[in-house]
Structures are given as C-alpha cells and as structure tokens.
Amino acid sequence: MSVRKRKDRDRWMIDIEYTHPDGFKERIRESSRTKKGAEKRHREIVNALEAGTWRRREDGNDRKPMTLTEFAEEFIETYAKVNNKPSEVASKESILKRYLKPALGKRRMDQLKLRDIERLKAKLLAKSLSPKTVNNALAVLSKMLRYAKDLDLIDDPPRVRLLKAPKPGFDFLDFEEADQLLDGASYNREWYAMIFFTLRTGVRYGELCELRWADVNLKAGRLMVRRSYYRGNVTTPKGGREREIPLSPKTLEFLKRHRHLKGELIFCKPDGGRRIARRADVAIKRCCRKAGLREISWHVLRHTFASHLVMNGVPIKTVQELLGHATIEMTMRYAHLSPAVKCDAVATLDRHEENERHHSGTKAKNGG
C-alpha cells in the first residue's frame, strides 16, 4: 500500500493491493491532485477494506471498471469518430467485431496484461491470418489502451509489440497490359474514361468519383485533388491534404473531349449522380475479362501510375508528391522498379577511375 507522486503528471497516486478474506486479490488505484487528499482517501479505503464495507465509488470523480467491449463503444464514439475519417472508423469497428471483442471482450481494461496480448497474437495467427492483419488488430488495441490511460481509466497499459511482417507487395499492369485494359474497356465510354484518367493521374477511387470540373484548370493543365468520397461521406483526401497533379497534353485533350453538362462531377452517371463503388468494382473486373487480363481492383491502377513513372526514371520524391503520400517510406515500395538508377550509381565508380587516370596522364604530360 502506498501514496506516491506520478512522474508523468502533477497528481498523487493511491496504490493498494489487498487480499480479501475469501482469497480474492484486488488492486485499487486512484489519484488525487494533492498529497493530503491522497493520504486521506488512502485511509478511507484501507478502513473500508478492513471493515468489509469497501465499494468502488462510481461517481464522476472515480474510475468505473470497464470491459473491453464496454470501452469499445466509448472509444469509437468519442475518439475514432472525432479524429478519424469514416473509412478508418469502419476499419476499427470491423477489427473490434472480428478480432478483439471475441478474444478480449470480457476482460476489464485495467486488468489487461502482456500475457493477454501475446495470447491474442497466437490465437489470430492460428487462424492463418497474415502478420499484417494481426498487426492491424494490435494497432487498434494499442490505441485503445493509450486512450484509456489518457482518460485516467487505467494507469500503466501493457506494451503492445507488433509482429515482424514482410513489406506488403502490390500488383500493377505493365505498359502493354495497361493498353490491353483500355481496349477491354472501350465497350463503355464512361468506364473507359475513368480507367484512362486514373492511369494518367493515380487518383484513388474515392477521389476520382468526387472530382468536379471546378477542380480542373484546363488552361494551365492541372488538377487539384481536394475531396474524397466514402459510403455517403465527403471528406478530405487521405492524409488530410489536397494536392496538385499536372495533366499531360493527352490527358488534357481527353478531358476537353469528355466535357459534359450533366452536373458538376467529372465522372458521373447519365443523370449526373455519383458512381456507386460496388458497381465500379464489377465494371473493372468485366473490363479485365474482356481484355483477357487477370482481375484487378481500381487501386491497382494507382499502383500502375506510380510504377510507370518510376520505370520512366521519374525521381521517387516527385512520385511521392503526385501520389500524396505523407512519408517517403510509402513511395519507396516502387523504388525497385528503377534498376537503371542503381546501375548508373555503380557506373559512377568507373567514371571516377577514368577521370583519375585522365588527370594523372595530363599531369605527367605537362611535366607535373
């Protein structure tokens, strides 16, 4: 039993471990803004424990024990929906429902230990889930524990250690396959337009279906990506920042031919309404079949845009800016597609030796 000052904030902690007559072990932790208040509360709790009248206070000044399932609801409503995009909220809800609640839902947040987390890892891996999927679940659990600490619901959350996972691979179309896909999409003018534009700009599907004519400067030849659409919600692009994409001459000419008066959206249904994502998924797979290609998703078109840029010698930093990646690490996955860069780098050693020999020969010739 102790009263001590917390190192990370200006509060005094009460920490009591007590074994009840029936053998039940209970740990009680509370905090107070003053040492005097903490000592007084410490005496009250000890006296109540020894008298057998101890009950946890459940007023607004004390912590109510919550199970992970109970806290999950608060976490989604007060943290995720406030700080995350709708797509991220949906991802967290899915992870909670599929992985965290079934395994840890009945556990109290203040009683979660490292052993519980390690058992969760083992259980998820036993289901043949990939390390990346397991790490996604662990990341949500880690955020919940840190948020619970910020709310003073728990004191010292266990450390969540992620698995070592291989870097995720990605699919893309080579130059010939990209042309094949466009041929396969030629049966439908609208789907062809959306595929062509994505291959030339690398926009995400949510950004594509929210592009408006006001976002395009046809005279200057540039596009501003300002919004994204997901399940009925219009938000900022991923990363929270808008970005500018220059349009190639052919892309600019294509947009001019595509100009319509159906509404403000560039790519839309005949009535001017927004395209539905699930129909777009079906459409691109149909285009693949008509082209004799493997079935791909819309996001593969974004990978294709980036891959073609790198293969044509565009610097990785420039590709990062065009894609809107927050960090260069995300873009570095495409770096291996530029072998010429490495060859040129190694070749500089030969050029250096040649320069040295030339310099030495010139020196000898001049009597140096």
ZILIN-V737716 format. One record per residue. N is the residue number from 1. RES is the residue in three letters. PHI is phi in radians with two decimals (none if undefined). BURIAL is I if it has 16 or more other ideal C-beta (glycine too) atoms within 10 Angstrom, else O. Layout:
n=N res=RES phi=PHI burial=BURIAL
n=N res=RES phi=PHI burial=BURIAL
//
This chain:
n=1 res=MET phi=none burial=O
n=2 res=SER phi=-2.76 burial=O
n=3 res=VAL phi=-2.21 burial=I
n=4 res=ARG phi=-2.50 burial=O
n=5 res=LYS phi=-1.56 burial=O
n=6 res=ARG phi=-1.27 burial=O
n=7 res=LYS phi=-1.36 burial=O
n=8 res=ASP phi=-1.55 burial=O
n=9 res=ARG phi=-2.79 burial=O
n=10 res=ASP phi=-1.47 burial=O
n=11 res=ARG phi=-2.48 burial=O
n=12 res=TRP phi=-1.83 burial=I
n=13 res=MET phi=-1.76 burial=I
n=14 res=ILE phi=-1.86 burial=I
n=15 res=ASP phi=-2.29 burial=O
n=16 res=ILE phi=-2.20 burial=I
n=17 res=GLU phi=-1.93 burial=O
n=18 res=TYR phi=-2.38 burial=O
n=19 res=THR phi=-1.83 burial=O
n=20 res=HIS phi=-1.27 burial=O
n=21 res=PRO phi=-0.96 burial=O
n=22 res=ASP phi=-1.46 burial=O
n=23 res=GLY phi=1.62 burial=O
n=24 res=PHE phi=-1.24 burial=O
n=25 res=LYS phi=-1.70 burial=O
n=26 res=GLU phi=-2.25 burial=O
n=27 res=ARG phi=-1.97 burial=O
n=28 res=ILE phi=-2.04 burial=I
n=29 res=ARG phi=-2.25 burial=O
n=30 res=GLU phi=-2.42 burial=I
n=31 res=SER phi=-2.41 burial=I
n=32 res=SER phi=-2.50 burial=I
n=33 res=ARG phi=-1.32 burial=O
n=34 res=THR phi=-2.20 burial=O
n=35 res=LYS phi=-1.14 burial=O
n=36 res=LYS phi=-1.08 burial=O
n=37 res=GLY phi=-1.16 burial=O
n=38 res=ALA phi=-1.16 burial=I
n=39 res=GLU phi=-1.14 burial=O
n=40 res=LYS phi=-1.12 burial=O
n=41 res=ARG phi=-1.15 burial=I
n=42 res=HIS phi=-1.04 burial=I
n=43 res=ARG phi=-1.12 burial=O
n=44 res=GLU phi=-1.08 burial=O
n=45 res=ILE phi=-1.16 burial=I
n=46 res=VAL phi=-1.07 burial=I
n=47 res=ASN phi=-1.11 burial=O
n=48 res=ALA phi=-1.19 burial=O
n=49 res=LEU phi=-1.12 burial=I
n=50 res=GLU phi=-1.21 burial=O
n=51 res=ALA phi=-1.50 burial=O
n=52 res=GLY phi=1.34 burial=O
n=53 res=THR phi=-1.93 burial=O
n=54 res=TRP phi=-1.19 burial=I
n=55 res=ARG phi=-2.40 burial=O
n=56 res=ARG phi=-1.13 burial=O
n=57 res=ARG phi=-1.24 burial=O
n=58 res=GLU phi=-2.15 burial=O
n=59 res=ASP phi=-1.48 burial=O
n=60 res=GLY phi=-1.19 burial=O
n=61 res=ASN phi=-1.71 burial=O
n=62 res=ASP phi=-2.26 burial=O
n=63 res=ARG phi=-1.61 burial=I
n=64 res=LYS phi=-1.71 burial=O
n=65 res=PRO phi=-1.03 burial=O
n=66 res=MET phi=-2.25 burial=I
n=67 res=THR phi=-1.34 burial=O
n=68 res=LEU phi=-1.06 burial=I
n=69 res=THR phi=-1.09 burial=O
n=70 res=GLU phi=-1.16 burial=O
n=71 res=PHE phi=-1.26 burial=I
n=72 res=ALA phi=-1.00 burial=I
n=73 res=GLU phi=-1.10 burial=O
n=74 res=GLU phi=-1.14 burial=O
n=75 res=PHE phi=-1.04 burial=I
n=76 res=ILE phi=-1.18 burial=I
n=77 res=GLU phi=-1.28 burial=O
n=78 res=THR phi=-1.76 burial=O
n=79 res=TYR phi=-1.97 burial=I
n=80 res=ALA phi=-1.06 burial=I
n=81 res=LYS phi=-1.20 burial=O
n=82 res=VAL phi=-1.53 burial=O
n=83 res=ASN phi=-1.88 burial=O
n=84 res=ASN phi=-2.01 burial=O
n=85 res=LYS phi=-1.27 burial=I
n=86 res=PRO phi=-0.92 burial=I
n=87 res=SER phi=-1.13 burial=O
n=88 res=GLU phi=-1.22 burial=O
n=89 res=VAL phi=-1.07 burial=I
n=90 res=ALA phi=-1.07 burial=O
n=91 res=SER phi=-1.12 burial=O
n=92 res=LYS phi=-1.11 burial=I
n=93 res=GLU phi=-1.09 burial=O
n=94 res=SER phi=-1.13 burial=O
n=95 res=ILE phi=-1.12 burial=I
n=96 res=LEU phi=-1.08 burial=I
n=97 res=LYS phi=-1.18 burial=O
n=98 res=ARG phi=-1.51 burial=O
n=99 res=TYR phi=-2.10 burial=I
n=100 res=LEU phi=-1.40 burial=I
n=101 res=LYS phi=-1.10 burial=O
n=102 res=PRO phi=-1.05 burial=O
n=103 res=ALA phi=-1.57 burial=I
n=104 res=LEU phi=-2.23 burial=I
n=105 res=GLY phi=-0.97 burial=O
n=106 res=LYS phi=-1.54 burial=O
n=107 res=ARG phi=-1.36 burial=O
n=108 res=ARG phi=-1.27 burial=O
n=109 res=MET phi=-1.03 burial=I
n=110 res=ASP phi=-1.39 burial=I
n=111 res=GLN phi=-2.00 burial=O
n=112 res=LEU phi=-1.21 burial=I
n=113 res=LYS phi=-2.09 burial=O
n=114 res=LEU phi=-1.02 burial=O
n=115 res=ARG phi=-1.06 burial=O
n=116 res=ASP phi=-1.09 burial=O
n=117 res=ILE phi=-1.21 burial=I
n=118 res=GLU phi=-1.14 burial=O
n=119 res=ARG phi=-1.16 burial=O
n=120 res=LEU phi=-1.07 burial=I
n=121 res=LYS phi=-0.97 burial=I
n=122 res=ALA phi=-1.07 burial=O
n=123 res=LYS phi=-1.16 burial=O
n=124 res=LEU phi=-1.23 burial=I
n=125 res=LEU phi=-1.16 burial=O
n=126 res=ALA phi=-1.14 burial=O
n=127 res=LYS phi=-1.52 burial=O
n=128 res=SER phi=1.15 burial=O
n=129 res=LEU phi=-1.34 burial=I
n=130 res=SER phi=-1.26 burial=O
n=131 res=PRO phi=-0.96 burial=I
n=132 res=LYS phi=-1.12 burial=O
n=133 res=THR phi=-1.12 burial=I
n=134 res=VAL phi=-1.09 burial=I
n=135 res=ASN phi=-1.13 burial=I
n=136 res=ASN phi=-1.08 burial=I
n=137 res=ALA phi=-1.18 burial=I
n=138 res=LEU phi=-1.14 burial=I
n=139 res=ALA phi=-1.12 burial=O
n=140 res=VAL phi=-1.16 burial=I
n=141 res=LEU phi=-1.07 burial=I
n=142 res=SER phi=-1.07 burial=I
n=143 res=LYS phi=-1.11 burial=I
n=144 res=MET phi=-1.09 burial=I
n=145 res=LEU phi=-1.13 burial=I
n=146 res=ARG phi=-1.16 burial=O
n=147 res=TYR phi=-1.18 burial=I
n=148 res=ALA phi=-1.08 burial=I
n=149 res=LYS phi=-1.16 burial=O
n=150 res=ASP phi=-1.06 burial=O
n=151 res=LEU phi=-1.50 burial=I
n=152 res=ASP phi=1.09 burial=O
n=153 res=LEU phi=-1.51 burial=I
n=154 res=ILE phi=-2.40 burial=I
n=155 res=ASP phi=-1.76 burial=I
n=156 res=ASP phi=-2.17 burial=O
n=157 res=PRO phi=-1.15 burial=I
n=158 res=PRO phi=-1.16 burial=I
n=159 res=ARG phi=-1.32 burial=O
n=160 res=VAL phi=-1.73 burial=I
n=161 res=ARG phi=-1.70 burial=O
n=162 res=LEU phi=-1.35 burial=O
n=163 res=LEU phi=-1.35 burial=O
n=164 res=LYS phi=-1.34 burial=O
n=165 res=ALA phi=-2.14 burial=O
n=166 res=PRO phi=-1.14 burial=O
n=167 res=LYS phi=-1.08 burial=O
n=168 res=PRO phi=-1.12 burial=O
n=169 res=GLY phi=-1.45 burial=O
n=170 res=PHE phi=-2.65 burial=O
n=171 res=ASP phi=-1.82 burial=O
n=172 res=PHE phi=-2.69 burial=I
n=173 res=LEU phi=-1.66 burial=I
n=174 res=ASP phi=-1.32 burial=O
n=175 res=PHE phi=-1.06 burial=O
n=176 res=GLU phi=-1.18 burial=O
n=177 res=GLU phi=-1.14 burial=I
n=178 res=ALA phi=-1.09 burial=I
n=179 res=ASP phi=-1.15 burial=O
n=180 res=GLN phi=-1.06 burial=I
n=181 res=LEU phi=-1.09 burial=I
n=182 res=LEU phi=-1.12 burial=O
n=183 res=ASP phi=-1.10 burial=O
n=184 res=GLY phi=-1.17 burial=I
n=185 res=ALA phi=-1.56 burial=I
n=186 res=SER phi=-1.17 burial=O
n=187 res=TYR phi=-1.21 burial=O
n=188 res=ASN phi=-2.29 burial=O
n=189 res=ARG phi=-1.07 burial=O
n=190 res=GLU phi=-1.23 burial=O
n=191 res=TRP phi=-1.18 burial=I
n=192 res=TYR phi=-1.04 burial=I
n=193 res=ALA phi=-1.06 burial=I
n=194 res=MET phi=-1.20 burial=I
n=195 res=ILE phi=-1.19 burial=I
n=196 res=PHE phi=-1.01 burial=I
n=197 res=PHE phi=-1.16 burial=I
n=198 res=THR phi=-1.17 burial=I
n=199 res=LEU phi=-1.10 burial=I
n=200 res=ARG phi=-1.67 burial=I
n=201 res=THR phi=-2.23 burial=I
n=202 res=GLY phi=1.28 burial=I
n=203 res=VAL phi=-1.24 burial=I
n=204 res=ARG phi=-1.25 burial=I
n=205 res=TYR phi=-1.09 burial=I
n=206 res=GLY phi=-1.06 burial=I
n=207 res=GLU phi=-1.33 burial=I
n=208 res=LEU phi=-1.03 burial=I
n=209 res=CYS phi=-1.39 burial=I
n=210 res=GLU phi=-1.98 burial=I
n=211 res=LEU phi=-1.19 burial=I
n=212 res=ARG phi=-2.15 burial=O
n=213 res=TRP phi=-1.05 burial=O
n=214 res=ALA phi=-1.20 burial=O
n=215 res=ASP phi=-1.50 burial=I
n=216 res=VAL phi=-1.93 burial=I
n=217 res=ASN phi=-1.87 burial=O
n=218 res=LEU phi=-1.16 burial=O
n=219 res=LYS phi=-1.30 burial=O
n=220 res=ALA phi=-1.47 burial=O
n=221 res=GLY phi=1.27 burial=O
n=222 res=ARG phi=-2.51 burial=O
n=223 res=LEU phi=-2.14 burial=I
n=224 res=MET phi=-1.83 burial=O
n=225 res=VAL phi=-1.64 burial=I
n=226 res=ARG phi=-1.96 burial=I
n=227 res=ARG phi=-2.42 burial=I
n=228 res=SER phi=-2.48 burial=I
n=229 res=TYR phi=-2.17 burial=I
n=230 res=TYR phi=-2.62 burial=I
n=231 res=ARG phi=0.80 burial=O
n=232 res=GLY phi=1.51 burial=O
n=233 res=ASN phi=-2.04 burial=O
n=234 res=VAL phi=-1.73 burial=O
n=235 res=THR phi=-2.25 burial=I
n=236 res=THR phi=-1.32 burial=O
n=237 res=PRO phi=-1.05 burial=I
n=238 res=LYS phi=-1.01 burial=I
n=239 res=GLY phi=1.70 burial=O
n=240 res=GLY phi=1.37 burial=O
n=241 res=ARG phi=-2.19 burial=O
n=242 res=GLU phi=-1.40 burial=O
n=243 res=ARG phi=-2.52 burial=I
n=244 res=GLU phi=-1.87 burial=O
n=245 res=ILE phi=-2.15 burial=I
n=246 res=PRO phi=-1.18 burial=O
n=247 res=LEU phi=-1.86 burial=I
n=248 res=SER phi=-1.18 burial=O
n=249 res=PRO phi=-0.94 burial=O
n=250 res=LYS phi=-1.17 burial=O
n=251 res=THR phi=-1.16 burial=I
n=252 res=LEU phi=-1.15 burial=I
n=253 res=GLU phi=-1.09 burial=O
n=254 res=PHE phi=-1.06 burial=I
n=255 res=LEU phi=-1.10 burial=I
n=256 res=LYS phi=-1.11 burial=O
n=257 res=ARG phi=-1.25 burial=O
n=258 res=HIS phi=-1.43 burial=I
n=259 res=ARG phi=-0.91 burial=O
n=260 res=HIS phi=-2.49 burial=O
n=261 res=LEU phi=-2.06 burial=O
n=262 res=LYS phi=-1.26 burial=O
n=263 res=GLY phi=2.87 burial=O
n=264 res=GLU phi=-1.40 burial=O
n=265 res=LEU phi=-1.32 burial=I
n=266 res=ILE phi=-1.22 burial=I
n=267 res=PHE phi=-1.99 burial=I
n=268 res=CYS phi=-2.63 burial=I
n=269 res=LYS phi=-1.35 burial=O
n=270 res=PRO phi=-0.95 burial=O
n=271 res=ASP phi=-1.56 burial=O
n=272 res=GLY phi=1.57 burial=O
n=273 res=GLY phi=-1.33 burial=O
n=274 res=ARG phi=-1.36 burial=O
n=275 res=ARG phi=-1.18 burial=I
n=276 res=ILE phi=-1.52 burial=O
n=277 res=ALA phi=-1.02 burial=O
n=278 res=ARG phi=-1.16 burial=O
n=279 res=ARG phi=-1.27 burial=O
n=280 res=ALA phi=-1.16 burial=I
n=281 res=ASP phi=-1.09 burial=O
n=282 res=VAL phi=-1.13 burial=O
n=283 res=ALA phi=-1.14 burial=I
n=284 res=ILE phi=-1.21 burial=I
n=285 res=LYS phi=-1.19 burial=O
n=286 res=ARG phi=-1.14 burial=I
n=287 res=CYS phi=-1.08 burial=I
n=288 res=CYS phi=-1.12 burial=I
n=289 res=ARG phi=-1.12 burial=O
n=290 res=LYS phi=-1.13 burial=I
n=291 res=ALA phi=-1.53 burial=I
n=292 res=GLY phi=1.29 burial=O
n=293 res=LEU phi=-1.92 burial=I
n=294 res=ARG phi=-1.09 burial=O
n=295 res=GLU phi=-1.29 burial=O
n=296 res=ILE phi=-2.27 burial=I
n=297 res=SER phi=-1.77 burial=O
n=298 res=TRP phi=-1.08 burial=I
n=299 res=HIS phi=-1.16 burial=O
n=300 res=VAL phi=-1.10 burial=I
n=301 res=LEU phi=-1.13 burial=I
n=302 res=ARG phi=-1.17 burial=I
n=303 res=HIS phi=-1.06 burial=I
n=304 res=THR phi=-1.14 burial=I
n=305 res=PHE phi=-0.97 burial=I
n=306 res=ALA phi=-1.15 burial=I
n=307 res=SER phi=-1.10 burial=I
n=308 res=HIS phi=-1.14 burial=I
n=309 res=LEU phi=-1.08 burial=I
n=310 res=VAL phi=-1.11 burial=I
n=311 res=MET phi=-1.13 burial=I
n=312 res=ASN phi=-1.63 burial=O
n=313 res=GLY phi=1.54 burial=O
n=314 res=VAL phi=-1.25 burial=O
n=315 res=PRO phi=-1.04 burial=O
n=316 res=ILE phi=-1.00 burial=I
n=317 res=LYS phi=-1.05 burial=O
n=318 res=THR phi=-1.16 burial=O
n=319 res=VAL phi=-1.08 burial=I
n=320 res=GLN phi=-0.99 burial=I
n=321 res=GLU phi=-1.16 burial=O
n=322 res=LEU phi=-1.19 burial=I
n=323 res=LEU phi=-1.40 burial=I
n=324 res=GLY phi=1.41 burial=I
n=325 res=HIS phi=-1.23 burial=I
n=326 res=ALA phi=-1.24 burial=O
n=327 res=THR phi=-2.25 burial=O
n=328 res=ILE phi=-1.21 burial=O
n=329 res=GLU phi=-1.03 burial=O
n=330 res=MET phi=-1.10 burial=O
n=331 res=THR phi=-1.41 burial=I
n=332 res=MET phi=-1.11 burial=O
n=333 res=ARG phi=-1.09 burial=I
n=334 res=TYR phi=-1.59 burial=I
n=335 res=ALA phi=-1.06 burial=O
n=336 res=HIS phi=-1.18 burial=O
n=337 res=LEU phi=-1.42 burial=I
n=338 res=SER phi=-2.05 burial=I
n=339 res=PRO phi=-1.09 burial=O
n=340 res=ALA phi=-1.07 burial=O
n=341 res=VAL phi=-1.11 burial=O
n=342 res=LYS phi=-1.18 burial=O
n=343 res=CYS phi=-1.09 burial=O
n=344 res=ASP phi=-1.12 burial=O
n=345 res=ALA phi=-1.12 burial=O
n=346 res=VAL phi=-1.18 burial=O
n=347 res=ALA phi=-1.12 burial=O
n=348 res=THR phi=-1.10 burial=O
n=349 res=LEU phi=-1.14 burial=O
n=350 res=ASP phi=-1.13 burial=O
n=351 res=ARG phi=-1.11 burial=O
n=352 res=HIS phi=-1.14 burial=O
n=353 res=GLU phi=-1.10 burial=O
n=354 res=GLU phi=-1.08 burial=O
n=355 res=ASN phi=-1.12 burial=O
n=356 res=GLU phi=-1.13 burial=O
n=357 res=ARG phi=-1.11 burial=O
n=358 res=HIS phi=-1.10 burial=O
n=359 res=HIS phi=-1.15 burial=O
n=360 res=SER phi=-1.16 burial=O
n=361 res=GLY phi=-1.11 burial=O
n=362 res=THR phi=-1.13 burial=O
n=363 res=LYS phi=-1.13 burial=O
n=364 res=ALA phi=-1.16 burial=O
n=365 res=LYS phi=-1.13 burial=O
n=366 res=ASN phi=-1.56 burial=O
n=367 res=GLY phi=1.38 burial=O
n=368 res=GLY phi=-1.37 burial=O
//
